[in-house]
Amino acid sequence: MDADVTDSAGTPADPDLPAGDTPQGRSQGRSQEEPGATDSKEEPEPGATDPKEEPEPGAVPGNDAPQDSGDEGEAGAREDSEGGGGDGDGDQHGSDGKSAAGAQTWADHPKDGSASRRKRPWLRWAALGASFLVMISAGAGWWLYKKLDGNITTDTSAAAELKVYEKERPTPVVMDAQNILLIGSDSRSGDNREYGRDDGGSQRSDTTILLHLAADRKSATAVSLPRDLMVEVPKCRTGDDKETREQFTQFNSAFELGGTACTIRTVERLTGIRIDHHMVVDFNGFKDMVDAVDGVEICLKEPIDDKDARLELPAGRQTLNGEEALGYVRARKTLGDGSDTERMERQQKFLGALVNKMQSNGVLLNPTRLYPVLDAATKSLTTDPGLDSLRDLYDLVRSMRDVPTDQVQFLTVPRQPYRQNVNRDELVEPDASELFKQLREDKPVAVVPADELKEKEKEKGKAQDEKPDDAGSDSESPTPTPTYSGSSAADDLCEQ
């Protein structure tokens, strides 16, 4: 009997399939019909089936013996031949009985892990949810990027004019160093009208800073250029395409006469330093940046009451919001001696405190905190085409975020009252030329508070007086780093 069953299967049993050592295994082997099978002439095994029972699904009508299908049929046949799970008489009947009673059979076992998939539908839902979140995040990120990128205004006219005068511009000395001209506009047009009279929307440079980033990005030096400094302003094109004459006048006249390009060319002629990029920021941009970092802390030795600057503050340590900060850096007549030089020093210290706040609070490393700062900055920012994208600005900020705060230095170009008009400034030589040379060649400079610098100069003078006349070159020390009056971002405004 065993041999007959094996022969009817047609092919040897598949060794990869499990031997049916349970009744369910044998039921599986007899429950499916081999494709294309025909009626078998083989006599049914006595007692294998009950003639009164309904034929199993897949059984050939008119034949009491179920037809084996493929490898599974062979597995069932092999079970009969091996006698595993019971004798031939009653084993088939027992299997059919269990199948009729609803017991699980091998046919009920899912193939290829389908049961696992049915039992764990949450895996598919989790995958779909994760994909959806990724798509939403990517879309939101792209929207934010395009929004910030679209905030920036590109100054193409300045780039075009600078190209016309390319031959007279300085040649870069150190390629990896960056020199950026920061211009604070005090135009009263548009949203800035509330800060004073609008002279037909004319543009004026209230603050101009030459920012030098060292090639190794281990230091940053910001040099303020007084707006009342007497300088040579080259011929420049005006907004109505007219050309101005070359003249010796106040520095901030360059911006009013010929805009950004004229200011850049004036600075390059004054310093011999090639300007790589420029940024123009107006009042509202500065205000919003301060608000974006939740204010900046300062310390006042005396209270301030300045109606022109719309500022009233008590003495002591306090945190200024954007509006108060703008009044603080613009105030002039009621603070100190009322000079523009003193106001520039106050601006430098405040900018240092702003940089310190951004670095110490991790703003530059935290996208959620950096976004409001970038949004505020880009809304009121006009740049050259080399810095007119969010990616360009991000790369610039990223290159600066590791600069130690004590190496972010602020100073004013060495100046003194102009001999022909004490209300104007002129450069102090050779100090100014030495500073420009250091920056041009990407060499270090040092800054110290004004009173400390005076003490150093006195000590230096005494040392020179006590130096023997016959002292040779062997006794001379290496050239010291030039030191100027200024401050750093690490300074505490309340400890000065």
KETI-615680 format. One record per residue: x, y, z of N, C-alpha, C in turn; residue in three letters. Coordinates in pm, whole numbers, plus 50000, padded with zeros to 5 digits. Layout:
// KETI-615680
XYZXYZXYZALA...
END
This chain:
// KETI-615680
500824988150000500005000050000500855012350000MET501925012150080502795023950087503435026549954ASP503855016049887504515017949759503565023549658ALA502275019049662501305024249565501095038949582ASP501035043749705500825058049729501985066049676VAL503185060449699504385067749652504385068649502THR504015058049435504025058149290503025067949235ASP501865069249302500865078449252501285092849266SER502235096049354502695109949373503465114749253ALA504135105749183504795109549059506245112849077GLY506655120749177508055125049196508465122149337THR509775120849360510235118349497509855129649590PRO509745126549720509405136849818510485147449825ALA510055159949843511005171149853511675170749990ASP512985169749994513645168650126513535181250207PRO513225192750143513145205350218511855206650295ASP510875198950261509605199950332509645190950454LEU508995194850566509035186750688508245173850672PRO508805163650731508075150950730506855152250815ALA505725147750766504465149350840504345139650953GLY504885142751068504825133751179503625136551269ASP502665144351219501435146551293500265143651202THR499095141151258497905138651176497645150251083PRO497895162851129497645174351044498495173650920GLN499725168650932500615167750816500045158450712GLY499465147050753498915137750658497635143050595ARG496855150350675495645156350620495995166350513SER497075174050537497525183750437497875176750309GLN498565165550322498995158450203497835153450120GLY496675151150180495555145450106494445155450080ARG494665168050112493585177650102493615185649975SER494675184549896494775192649776494935183649656GLN494375187849545494415179949422495565184449335GLU496275174849282497385178149193496805183949065GLU497375195249018496865201148894496895190948781PRO495755189848714495655180748600495495166248637GLY495235163348764495095149348805493835143248747ALA493855130248724492685122848672492265112348773THR491125106148745490625095948837491635084748850ASP491905080748972492845069848997492085056749005SER492685045948950492085032848955492465025449082LYS493215032049165493695025349287492535023749383GLU492435011949444491375009149539491635016749668GLU490615022049733490825029149860491245019649970PRO491995024350059492455016350173491265013850264GLU491135001850308489974998650395489965007550517PRO488775013450539488605021650659489195035350647GLY489675039150528490315052250517489315063250517ALA488165061050456487165071750450485785066150478THR484865074550510483485070650531482715074350406ASP482095064550340481375067450216480285077750234PRO479755079450353478665088950375479155103250392LYS480455104950418480965118550439481095125850308GLU481005138750313481205147150195482665146250154GLU482965145750026484365145149984485105157650025PRO486365155950055487205167350092487365176549973GLU487595189450000487845198749889489045193849811PRO488905193649681490005189449595489965174649563GLY489085166649629489015152349599488315150349466ALA488755140149391488145137349259486835129949281VAL485745134749223484445127949243484515113449197PRO483875105349275483825091249240484985083149287GLY485885089149355487055081949405487165084549553ASN487205073749634487265075649778488595080349826ASP489655078149751491005082149795491295096249747ALA491725105049837492065118749796493295118749709PRO493355128449617494505129549528495555138449593GLN496805133349596497895141149651498315151649550ASP498735163249600499165174049512500605177249536SER501395175549435502785180049438503565174049552GLY504455182249606505375177849710504645174749839ASP503545182449867502845180149992502195166349991GLU501695162149872501125148849863502185138349888GLY503385140649840504465131149864504825130650010GLU504765142750076505085142750218504095134050294ALA502775135150255501785126750320502005112150290GLY502365108950165502615095050130503785089550207ALA504835097950224506005093450296505665090750442ARG504735098650499504315096150636503665082350649GLU502825078850551502175065750558503185054650550ASP504185056650463505175046050447506035044550571SER506275055750641507115054950760506335051250883GLU504985052050875504155048350989504185058451098GLY504625070751069504695080951174503325085851210GLY502955085951337501705091651385500575081751392GLY500715068951357499615059251370499615049151256GLY498725038951263498685028851160497805033451047ASP497815026150941497075029950824495585029950845GLY495055021250934493625019750949493085030851030ASP492665038751049492115048651139492845061551139GLY494065061751082494845074351085494245084650991ASP493885079850871493305089150775491965094050824GLN491195085150881489885089050931490015099051043HIS491005096451133491205105951242491585119751190GLY492375119951086492775132951030491585140050971SER490765132350899489595138750840488645143550946ASP488565135951054487675140151162488105153251222GLY489395154951242489895167551299489685179051204LYS489865176151075489675186850977488235191250975SER487315181550986485905185150985485525192651110ALA486195189751221485875196451348486455210451354ALA487205214651253487745228251251489115229551309GLY489815218251339491165219151392492105224251284ALA493175230851327494115236551231494855225651158GLN494975226851028495715217450946496875224650883THR497755216750817498895223150748498415232550640TRP497215229350584496675238450481496325251950539ALA495995251950672495645264650736496855272950772ASP498035266750775499245274150809499595283650696HIS499775296450723500115306050615501515303450566PRO501745306650442503055305150382503725318850375LYS505095318750374505925330850356505645341650459ASP505305338150580505135347950688503895356450677GLY502875351950604501675360150590500945361850722SER501045351750809500385353050940501045363851021ALA502385364551011503105374851085502675388651040SER502435389650905502015402750856500605405950901ARG499735395550906498365398150950498315401551097ARG499205395351175499175397751319499815410951358LYS500645416651267501335429151302501065440051197ARG499825443951178499525454451080500095468051122PRO500385469751251500915482651299502275485751238TRP503025475351195504315478051133504135485851003LEU503125481450924502885488550799502385502750824ARG501495504050924500985517450955502105526451008TRP503005520651088504125528751140505025533351027ALA505265524350931506105528050817505455539050735ALA504135537550713503425547950639503455561250713LEU503255560550846503285572750926504635579550924GLY505695571450934507045577050931507325583650796ALA506885576950688507075582750555506325595950542SER505115596250597504325608550591505005619850667PHE505525616650786506215626950865507455632050794LEU508195622950731509385627150656509005636650544VAL507915633350473507475641950364507045655550415MET506305655650527505845668350585507045676650631ILE508005670150699509185677350748509995683050633SER510165674950528510915679750413510205691550348ALA508875690550338508125701650279508205714250364GLY508085712550497508175724050586509575730250582ALA510595721450581511965726450574512225734250446GLY511705729150335511885736150208511155749550209TRP509935749650267509175762150275509925772550357TRP510465768450474511205777750559512445782850487LEU513125773850417514345777850344513995788250238TYR512945785650160512575794950054512115808250112LYS511455807750229510985820150292512175828850333LYS513145822850403514335830550445515145834950324LEU515275826150228516045829350110515415841050034ASP514055841250031513355852049961513385865250035GLY513715865050165513785877550242514945886450198ASN516005880350149517245887550120517115895449990ILE517565907949995517585916449877518995916449818THR519075914149687520375913649621520705927249559THR521895932149589522345944949536523155942449408ASP522455941149297523135938549170523775951049111THR523205962749141523755975149085525155977949138SER525395975249266526725977449324527745968149259ALA527345955549239528245945849177528605950149035ALA527615955348961527865959748824528815971748821ALA528635981248914529505993048914530925989548957GLU531045980649054532385976549098533135969548985LEU532405962748900533065956048788533635966248689LYS532965977548676533455988148587534795993548636VAL534955994448767536176000148826537135989248876TYR537015977348821537805966048869539305968848865GLU539785975748763541235977948747541845986148860LYS541075994748920541616003249027541435997349166GLU540795985649176540545979549306541765971649353ARG541965970449486543125963049539543035948149504PRO544185941849497544255927449473544275920149607THR543475909449622543495901949748544895896549776PRO545295897349904546625892549944546535878349998VAL545585875750085545375862350143544005857450096VAL544015847050015542795842749947541715837650041MET542065830450147541065824450235540505834050338ASP541145845450356540615855550448539415862350382ALA538515867650466537325874450416537235888450476GLN536945898350391536735912050436535335916350394ASN534495918750493533075921850469532785935750523ILE532175944050441531815957450484530365957450532LEU530175960650659528845961250720528415975850727LEU527275978850668526785992550662525435993250730ILE525336001650832524066004050898523426016450838GLY522306014550769521656025750702520716032950797SER520766046350792519846054050875518806061150789ASP518466054850677517406060450592516106061150671SER515376072150655514106073950726512906070650638ARG513136064150527512036060650439511396047550484SER510176045050437509506032450468509256030750616GLY509556018550667509306015450808510196023350902ASP511266029250850512186036750936511766051350953ASN510626055350894510196069250899509946073851042ARG509576064551130509266068351268510486072951346GLU511696070651292512906074351364513456087951325TYR512716095551245513186108951213512636113851082GLY513076125551041512586132050920513086124550796ARG512196123050699512546116250575512986126550472ASP514266126850441514786136250342514636130250202ASP513376128150162513146122550029513606108350015GLY513726101250127514166087350119515656086050094GLY516426096450121517866095950097518506085850191SER519566079450143520246069450223521516075250281GLN521736072250408522946076750475523496065350560ARG524816064750569525426054050648525646059050790SER524866053450880524986057451020526176050551086ASP526426038151047527526030251103528156022150991THR529486022050985530196014050887531306006450958THR531315993250940532285984651008532965975650904ILE534275975450906535045966350823535325953750906LEU534705942550868534855930050941535865921250869LEU536955917950939537985909350882537935895750949HIS537705885250869537705871450918539025865050878LEU539775860550978541075854550951540905841950866ALA541925838850787541865827250699541645814250776ALA542215813250897542035801150977540755801451060ASP539995812151050538735814151122538905812851274ARG540065817051324540295816851468540175830751530LYS539915840751448539725854251500538885862251401SER538225872251455537435881651374537665895551430ALA537995904951344538285918551386537355928251316THR536605935951394535645945651340536175959751366ALA536425966951258536995980551268535925990651229VAL535565999451321534586009951292535266021551220SER534586026551118535066038251043534146049951075LEU534646060451139533796071751178533116078051057PRO531876081251072531146087450961531646101650933ARG532256107951034532776121551017534246121650977ASP534796110150945536206109250906536406115850769LEU537406124350758537706131250633538536122050544MET538006119150424538636109550334538516114350190VAL539256107650101539146109949957538046100849902GLU536996107049848535906099449786536106099849635VAL536226088349569536466088249425535226092549346PRO535396093449215534246096049129533276084349139LYS532006087349156531006076849170529776080149087CYS529046069649050527796071548977526646072549077ARG525766082049050524606084049136523456075449088THR522356075949162521196067949126520596071748992GLY520726084448952520186088748823521246088248712ASP522276079848732523306077048633524176089148600ASP524366097848696525296108948681526586105548755LYS527646112248723528936109448787529356121048874GLU529706118048997530146128449090531646131049068THR532116141749120533536144949110534296138949228ARG535566136749208536406132149319536566143549418GLU536436140349547536446151049648536946145949783GLN537456155349862537886152749999536766157350091PHE536076147750152534886151250229534656140950339THR533516142250407533176132550513532926118650455GLN533296108850533533186095050486531756091050452PHE530776094850533529406090250508528776096950386ASN529446106950329528936112950205528996103150089SER529936093850094530086084149985528816075849968ALA528216071750078526996063650072525826071950020PHE525756084350062524666092950017524796096549870GLU526036098349822526256102249683526136090549586LEU526796079749617526856068649522526496055149577GLY525906054649694525436041949748526556032649792GLY526256019749792527166009749844528466009049765THR528376009149633529576007949550530556019249578ALA530046031349593530896042849621531556041549758CYS530806036449855531356034549989532456024049988THR532226012949916533236002449907534516007649844ILE534396014949735535576020249668536316030349755ARG535566037949835536196047449927536996040150034THR536416029350089537116021550192538346014750132VAL538226009450013539366002849951540496012749923GLU540146024849882541176035049859541826039149991ARG541056039750097541556043950227542466033450289LEU542106020850276542786010050350543706001350265THR543446000850134544195991550049543735977150065GLY542595975050131542035961750157540925958850058ILE540985947549993539945943349898538705939049976ARG537545945049942536285941450006535665929949928ILE535475918549995534935906649930533415906649924ASP532775911250032531315911350038530845923750114HIS529575926650102529015937550181527585934050224HIS527185940150335525825938650388525335952350432MET524095955350398523455967550444522255963550530VAL522235968250655521165964950749520525977850796VAL519175978250799518525990350846518075988850992ASP517425999151044517065999651186516235987551230PHE515205984351151514295973751192514985960151197ASN515935957951108516665945351111517445943751241GLY518075954551286518825954051411517885951451529PHE516765958551532515785956851640515305942451650LYS514905936951537514335923451537515355912851576ASP516615915051541517645905351580517815904951732MET517775916651794517895917151941516695910152005VAL515515912651953514315906052007514385890851985ASP514985886651874515055872351842515905864551941ALA516855871152007517695864352108517225867652250VAL515985872752259515375875952389516125886952463ASP516645896552388517275908252450518745906352481GLY519415917752503520855917652533521095925352662VAL521935919452747522195925352879523325935652872GLU523095947352936524115957652947524145962553091ILE525055971753118525135977653251525395992653235CYS524576000753298524696015253287525196021253418LEU526206029553408526716036353528525796047653571LYS525116053453472524186064353500522886062153424GLU521776067653475520506066253403520536074053271PRO519686070053178519596076553047518186081853027ILE518116094452981516836100452943517076108552816ASP516886102052702517176108252573515916107952487ASP515286119752472514046120252395514296117752248LYS515416122452194515716120452053515866105552020ASP516456098252113516646083852092515476075652147ALA514486082552202513326075752262513756065452365ARG514646069852452515236060452547515226066252687LEU514696058652781514706062252922514996049553001GLU516206049053061516646037053131517266040753265LEU517056032453368517696034853497519146029853494PRO519896033453594521276028553605521266013953651ALA522366006953621522505993153667522415982853555GLY522455970253593522395959153498520955956953453ARG520765955253324519435953053270519515947253130GLN518405941453087518325935352954517485944252863THR518065948052751517375956952657516665948952549LEU515435952952518514745947052404515195954252276ASN514605950552164515055956052037514925971152028GLY513785976552067513565991052059514515998552151GLU514705993452271515625999952365517075999052317GLU517425987652260518785985752209519085995452096ALA518105997652008518306006951898518526021151951LEU517746025052049517936038252109519286039352178GLY519736028552241521006028652313522196030552219TYR522206023752105523346024852014523276037451929VAL522096043751920521976056051842522136068551925ARG521906067552056521986079352142523356085852133ALA523376099052135524646106152120524746118352211ARG523776126852206523876139752274523826138652426LYS523106128952477522916128152623523856118152690THR524716111552614525606101652673527056105852654LEU527816105552764529236108752757529486122852709GLY530486124252620530826137552570530066141052443ASP529146132352401528326135252284529036133152152GLY530236127652153530996125852030530576113151958SER530806113051827530506101251749531466089851783ASP532686093451824533676083351861533216075351981THR532686082152081532196075052199530986066552166GLU530146071552076528976063652036529416050851965ARG530456051651882530956039751814531476029551914MET532146034052017532626024852119531476017952190GLU530396025352212529216019452275528576009152180ARG528536012252052527996002851954528825990051950GLN530145991551954531035979951950530805970752070GLN530685976652187530475968652307529115961652303LYS528125968452249526805962152241526835950652142PHE527465952552027527565941751929528325929851988LEU529365932752068530085922052135529175914352229GLY528325921552304527385914952394526365906752317ALA525965911452199525025904052114525665891052064LEU526905891752019527615879751973527775869852089VAL528135874952205528305866552324526995859552360ASN525895866752350524585860952382524255849752285LYS524555851652160524245841552059525105829052078MET526365830852113527235819252130526995812152262GLN526865819652370526715813452502525385806252516SER524355810852447523045804352455522845793952346ASN523885790952272523795780552171522895783852054GLY522665796752028521765800551919522315795751785VAL523615797051765524215793551636524195778451611LEU524015770451717524035755851702522645749851711LEU521635758051736520275753151755519375758751644ASN518975750351547518175755351435516885762351478PRO516235757351583514965763551625515185777551682THR516345780051741516645793351794517315802051689ARG518015795751596518695803451492517705808751389LEU516625801551365515675805751262515135819951286TYR514635823451407514135837151426515215847751402PRO516465844651438517545854151415517765856151266VAL517805844851192517985845851048516815852850982LEU515615850051030514425856350973514475871450993ASP514865875651114514965890051143516055896551060ALA517195889751049518325895450977518035896450827ALA517485885850770517295885750626516205895250580THR515235898250665514145907450626514655921350595LYS515715925550662516215939150645517635939150591SER517985928750516519355927150470519445928450318LEU520405936550276520745937750134522205933850119THR522485924350030523845919450015524255918949868THR525535916449847526035914049712525615900149667ASP525695897149538525275884049489526015872249552PRO527185874549609527935863649671527415859549807GLY526505867649865525955864449997524435865449999LEU523815864349881522385866949874521515854549888ASP522075843549934521275831549959521445827250103SER520455819850153520525815050291521695805550310LEU522005797850208523125788650219524435796250235ARG524595807250160525815815350171525945821150311ASP524835826350364524875832150498525125821450604LEU524515809750585524715798950682526185794550683TYR526775793450565528185789550559529065799950629ASP528705812750614529465823350679529325822350831LEU528095820550879527865819451023528545807051079VAL528445796051006529055783551052530575784951064ARG531185792450972532635794250977533055802751096SER532115810351153532445819351263532055813851400MET531255803151403530675799051531531715793351627ARG532875789051576533905783451663534965793751701ASP534795806151658535745816651696535555819851845VAL536575818951927536425822252069535945836752086PRO535095839052184534545852452202535625862752233THR536715858452297537775868152327538595871452203ASP538355864152094539025867051968538085873851868GLN536885877251911535985885651833536205899851885VAL536995907651813537485920451863536855932251790GLN536665943151865536075955351812537005967051843PHE537215975451744538005987551766537625998051663LEU538026010351691537836021451598539166024651534THR539136027551405540376030851337541036042651412VAL542346042351433543006053451505542666066851442PRO542076075751520541606088651470541836099451574ARG541726111651529541846123251616541056134651552GLN540766145251627540016156451568540766162251448PRO540026165251346540586171151225541136185051256TYR542316187651208542986200251245542226212651200ARG541516211851090540806223651040539356224551088GLN538866213851150537506213951202537406203151309ASN537316207151433537326197451544536066188751545VAL535056192451468533856184351459533996173051356ASN535156172151294535446161451199536646153451249ARG536886142051188537986133251230539006131751118ASP540226128151159541266124451063542036112551121GLU542716104851034543466093251078544706097251156LEU545066088751251546336090251323547356081351254VAL548396087351204549436079651134550716079451218GLU551486068651210551336057051120550466045951176PRO549766048451288548976037851353547916031951260ASP547206040851189546126036151102546686027550987ALA547756032050927548356024550816548876010950864SER549406010550986549885997851042548725988151064GLU547595993251111546405984851131545935979150997LEU545835987750897545365983150766546315972650708PHE547605974350728548585964850677548425951150744LYS548195951250874548005938750948546785931150895GLN545705938350875544485931950827544645927350682LEU545295935450603545485932150461546295919250445ARG547265917450532548135905750526547675894650620GLU546505896350679545915886250768546825883050886ASP547365893650945548205892151063547425896751186LYS547775891651304546955894551423547105908751473PRO546045913451537546065925951611545465923051748VAL545775931351845545265929551981544535942252024ALA543515940452106542775951852159542715950852311VAL542765962452375542645963352521541835975852553VAL541265976752672540555988952710541456001252701PRO540866012752679541616025052657542556028352773ALA542076026852897542926030253011544106020653023ASP543886007952990544975998352994545996001252884GLU545526005752770546436009152661547326020952699LEU546756030452769547556041952812548656037752908LYS548346028552998549356023653091550476016453016GLU550096008652915551106001652836552006011252761LYS551416021852709552216031752636553186038852729GLU552766041352852553676047752949554836038352982LYS554516025753005555576015953035556536014452917GLU555996014752799556836013652680557766025652669LYS557236037352700558066049452695559176049052797GLY558896044252917559926043253020561006033252980LYS560576021952922561536011752881562476017052774ALA561976025152684562826030752579563796040952636GLN563356048552735564246058452797565386051752874ASP565086040052934566096033153014566976023952930GLU566656022552802567416013652715568786019552685LYS569876011852700571226017052672571366021352526PRO572126031752505572316036852369573046026952280ASP573936018652339574736009452259574085995652246ASP572785994552280572115981552270572025977352124ALA572525965452094572545960551956571235953851918GLY571215948951795570015942551744569735929351814SER570805923051872570605910151939569685911552060ASP569685923452120568885925352240567445929152208SER567185931452080565835935452042564905923252037GLU563675925152084562695914252084561975913951950SER561305902751919560535902051795559465912951790PRO559055916251669558045926851652556775923051727THR556335931151821555145927751899553885929451815PRO552825922851858551535924351791550995938351818THR550605945751715550055959251737548835958751828PRO548785967951921547695968352018546915981452003THR545605980252008544745991951989543685992352099TYR543116003852115542036005552212540765999252156SER540175990352234538955983852187538405974152290GLY537585964852245536945955252335536765942052260SER536335931852334536055918852273534675914152316SER534165904152246532845898852279532805892152415ALA533975888852471534015882252602533905892052716ALA534025904952690533975915052797532595915952858ASP532545917552988531295919853060531115934853074ASP530015939953017529795954453018529635960153158LEU529345951553255529165956453390530455955953473CYS531505950853413532775949853487533815959553431GLU533375968953353534305978453293534185992053357GLN
END
